[in-house]
Amino acid sequence: MASIHISQEKVEEYFQRYGWSYSRDSDNTWITGVRTRVSSFRIFVRITEHWVFFVVNPLVVAPPRKKDRLRLYYHALRYNFDMNFAKLGLDADGDLFMSIEIPTENFVYSHFADALDGLSHHAATIYSDLFNLAHNAEMVKGKYDTEIQANTPLLTEKEHHLIEKLKDLGNDDDGDIIISGRRLVMRDDHGVTKFELEDDAKSFDNDDEDFNNRPAR
């Protein structure tokens, strides 16, 4: 078995020095937590041969609707660009986690303290924004909504009116418009917004692939 640069005893010594309570989850994993002004966060600390991981998971549970998930993930990526030290990611369930990773080589108490400080600070700073985007999506304006809208085809007033009319015909769990069992999709045809039922849109895409003689993906 490969040796680990930092011992289990040293991690627990650092916990005691930092002043936080903790529990041992496994040989190389500890669980602690912090209560901030916005929420309480459970933090996992895990050591491997080369890295010490500090992780809040989940930070925000994924919303049920696809369009809300995509909006949430866009904001998470943009927050990653703005944040120092900590980073956001997705787990297998689509939930957001926050982590800090530090090499085990020359790992000392100041690294341990900086990681817990940084994780607590960043989690408290962005949690409310991300939680509301996930679970109060219709009530909040996201920090990066303007960017999302700038990359989305603009609709005319008549097209907005048409969509509102069509919404009365039926919606599925993801908020899609369903007509005669088929989903209504919107596509941008060289700057012109077109609406089609899903099967028609797939047929159009297939024809386009054949016309350009590109292999199926």
C-alpha positions as CSV (number, residue, x, y, z in Angstrom):
1,M,0.0,0.0,0.0
2,A,1.3,3.4,-0.9
3,S,2.4,5.6,2.0
4,I,0.4,8.8,2.8
5,H,2.4,12.0,3.5
6,I,0.1,13.0,6.3
7,S,-0.9,10.7,9.1
8,Q,-4.4,10.2,10.5
9,E,-3.1,11.3,13.9
10,K,-1.9,14.6,12.4
11,V,-5.3,15.3,10.9
12,E,-7.0,14.8,14.2
13,E,-4.4,17.0,15.9
14,Y,-5.2,19.7,13.3
15,F,-8.9,19.4,14.0
16,Q,-8.3,19.8,17.8
17,R,-6.1,22.8,17.1
18,Y,-8.7,24.4,14.8
19,G,-11.3,23.9,17.5
20,W,-14.0,22.0,15.5
21,S,-15.6,18.8,16.6
22,Y,-15.5,15.9,14.2
23,S,-16.2,12.2,13.8
24,R,-14.3,9.5,12.1
25,D,-16.2,8.0,9.1
26,S,-13.4,5.6,7.9
27,D,-9.7,5.2,8.2
28,N,-9.0,8.2,6.0
29,T,-12.2,10.2,6.1
30,W,-13.5,12.6,8.8
31,I,-16.8,14.4,9.0
32,T,-17.2,17.9,10.5
33,G,-19.5,20.8,10.0
34,V,-20.1,24.5,10.2
35,R,-23.1,26.7,10.9
36,T,-23.0,30.0,9.0
37,R,-25.4,32.9,8.7
38,V,-27.2,31.3,5.7
39,S,-27.1,27.5,6.5
40,S,-25.3,24.6,8.1
41,F,-22.8,22.7,6.0
42,R,-21.5,19.2,6.5
43,I,-17.8,18.9,5.5
44,F,-15.9,15.7,4.6
45,V,-12.1,15.6,5.0
46,R,-10.4,12.8,3.2
47,I,-6.7,12.0,2.8
48,T,-5.3,9.9,-0.1
49,E,-1.7,9.3,-1.1
50,H,-1.2,12.6,-2.8
51,W,-4.2,14.8,-1.8
52,V,-6.3,16.1,1.1
53,F,-9.9,16.7,0.0
54,F,-12.2,19.1,1.8
55,V,-15.8,18.6,0.5
56,V,-19.3,19.9,1.1
57,N,-21.6,17.5,-0.6
58,P,-24.4,18.2,-1.3
59,L,-24.1,22.0,-1.3
60,V,-27.3,22.3,-3.3
61,V,-29.6,19.5,-4.3
62,A,-30.5,19.5,-8.0
63,P,-33.9,20.9,-9.0
64,P,-36.4,18.5,-10.6
65,R,-37.0,20.5,-13.8
66,K,-34.4,20.3,-16.6
67,K,-34.5,24.0,-17.5
68,D,-33.8,24.9,-13.8
69,R,-30.9,22.5,-13.7
70,L,-29.3,23.9,-16.8
71,R,-29.7,27.5,-15.4
72,L,-28.2,26.4,-12.1
73,Y,-25.2,24.6,-13.7
74,Y,-24.5,27.7,-15.9
75,H,-24.3,29.8,-12.8
76,A,-22.1,27.2,-11.0
77,L,-19.6,27.3,-13.9
78,R,-19.5,31.1,-13.8
79,Y,-19.0,31.1,-10.0
80,N,-16.1,28.8,-10.5
81,F,-14.5,31.4,-12.8
82,D,-15.0,34.1,-10.1
83,M,-13.9,32.0,-7.0
84,N,-10.4,31.5,-5.7
85,F,-9.3,28.3,-4.0
86,A,-12.6,26.4,-3.9
87,K,-14.5,24.9,-6.8
88,L,-18.0,23.6,-7.6
89,G,-18.8,20.3,-9.3
90,L,-21.6,17.8,-9.9
91,D,-21.9,14.5,-8.3
92,A,-23.6,11.4,-9.9
93,D,-27.0,12.6,-8.8
94,G,-26.6,16.0,-10.4
95,D,-26.3,17.7,-7.0
96,L,-23.7,20.6,-6.6
97,F,-20.7,20.0,-4.3
98,M,-18.0,22.4,-3.3
99,S,-14.4,21.2,-2.7
100,I,-10.9,22.3,-2.0
101,E,-7.9,19.9,-2.8
102,I,-4.4,20.4,-1.4
103,P,-1.4,18.2,-2.0
104,T,-0.3,16.0,0.9
105,E,3.4,16.8,0.3
106,N,4.5,19.5,2.9
107,F,0.9,19.7,4.2
108,V,0.9,21.7,7.4
109,Y,-1.7,23.1,9.8
110,S,-2.0,26.5,7.9
111,H,-3.2,24.6,4.8
112,F,-5.7,22.7,6.9
113,A,-7.0,25.9,8.5
114,D,-7.1,27.8,5.2
115,A,-9.1,25.0,3.6
116,L,-11.8,25.0,6.3
117,D,-11.8,28.8,6.3
118,G,-12.1,29.0,2.5
119,L,-14.8,26.3,2.2
120,S,-16.9,28.0,5.0
121,H,-16.5,31.4,3.4
122,H,-17.4,30.5,-0.2
123,A,-20.2,28.2,0.8
124,A,-21.8,30.9,2.9
125,T,-21.3,33.5,0.1
126,I,-22.9,31.7,-2.8
127,Y,-25.3,29.2,-1.2
128,S,-28.4,31.4,-1.1
129,D,-28.0,32.4,-4.7
130,L,-27.6,28.8,-5.9
131,F,-30.3,27.4,-3.7
132,N,-32.8,29.9,-4.9
133,L,-31.9,29.3,-8.5
134,A,-32.5,25.6,-7.9
135,H,-35.7,25.7,-5.8
136,N,-37.2,29.2,-6.2
137,A,-36.3,29.6,-9.8
138,E,-39.4,31.6,-10.9
139,M,-38.9,34.1,-8.0
140,V,-35.3,35.1,-8.4
141,K,-33.0,36.7,-11.0
142,G,-29.7,35.0,-11.2
143,K,-26.4,36.9,-11.3
144,Y,-25.6,35.6,-14.8
145,D,-29.1,35.5,-16.3
146,T,-28.2,38.3,-18.7
147,E,-25.4,36.2,-20.1
148,I,-27.8,33.2,-20.6
149,Q,-30.3,35.4,-22.3
150,A,-27.7,36.9,-24.6
151,N,-26.9,33.4,-25.9
152,T,-30.5,32.5,-26.4
153,P,-32.4,33.3,-29.6
154,L,-34.6,36.4,-29.0
155,L,-38.4,35.9,-29.5
156,T,-40.7,38.5,-30.9
157,E,-43.7,39.7,-29.0
158,K,-45.9,37.6,-31.2
159,E,-43.8,34.5,-30.5
160,H,-44.0,35.1,-26.7
161,H,-47.7,35.4,-27.1
162,L,-47.9,32.2,-29.0
163,I,-45.9,30.3,-26.3
164,E,-48.2,31.6,-23.6
165,K,-51.2,30.4,-25.6
166,L,-49.6,27.0,-26.2
167,K,-48.8,26.5,-22.5
168,D,-52.5,26.1,-21.9
169,L,-52.5,23.0,-24.0
170,G,-50.4,20.9,-21.7
171,N,-47.0,20.7,-19.9
172,D,-44.9,17.8,-18.7
173,D,-42.8,17.7,-15.5
174,D,-40.0,19.6,-17.2
175,G,-42.3,22.4,-18.2
176,D,-42.2,21.4,-21.9
177,I,-45.2,22.1,-24.1
178,I,-46.9,18.9,-25.3
179,I,-49.2,18.8,-28.3
180,S,-50.8,15.5,-29.3
181,G,-48.2,13.7,-27.3
182,R,-45.3,15.4,-29.0
183,R,-43.0,18.0,-27.5
184,L,-42.9,21.5,-29.1
185,V,-39.3,22.5,-29.8
186,M,-37.8,25.8,-30.9
187,R,-34.8,26.2,-33.2
188,D,-32.9,29.0,-34.7
189,D,-32.8,28.9,-38.5
190,H,-30.2,31.5,-39.5
191,G,-31.7,34.1,-37.1
192,V,-35.3,33.1,-37.7
193,T,-37.1,31.4,-34.8
194,K,-39.1,28.3,-35.9
195,F,-41.4,26.1,-33.8
196,E,-41.8,22.4,-34.6
197,L,-43.2,19.3,-33.0
198,E,-40.4,17.0,-31.8
199,D,-40.7,14.4,-34.5
200,D,-40.7,17.0,-37.2
201,A,-37.6,18.6,-35.8
202,K,-35.8,15.3,-35.7
203,S,-36.8,14.6,-39.3
204,F,-35.4,18.0,-40.3
205,D,-32.2,17.3,-38.5
206,N,-31.8,13.9,-40.1
207,D,-32.4,15.3,-43.5
208,D,-29.8,18.0,-42.8
209,E,-27.3,15.3,-41.8
210,D,-27.9,13.4,-45.0
211,F,-27.7,16.5,-47.2
212,N,-24.3,17.4,-45.8
213,N,-23.1,13.8,-45.9
214,R,-22.0,13.8,-42.3
215,P,-21.8,10.5,-40.3
216,A,-24.5,9.9,-37.7
217,R,-23.5,10.6,-34.1
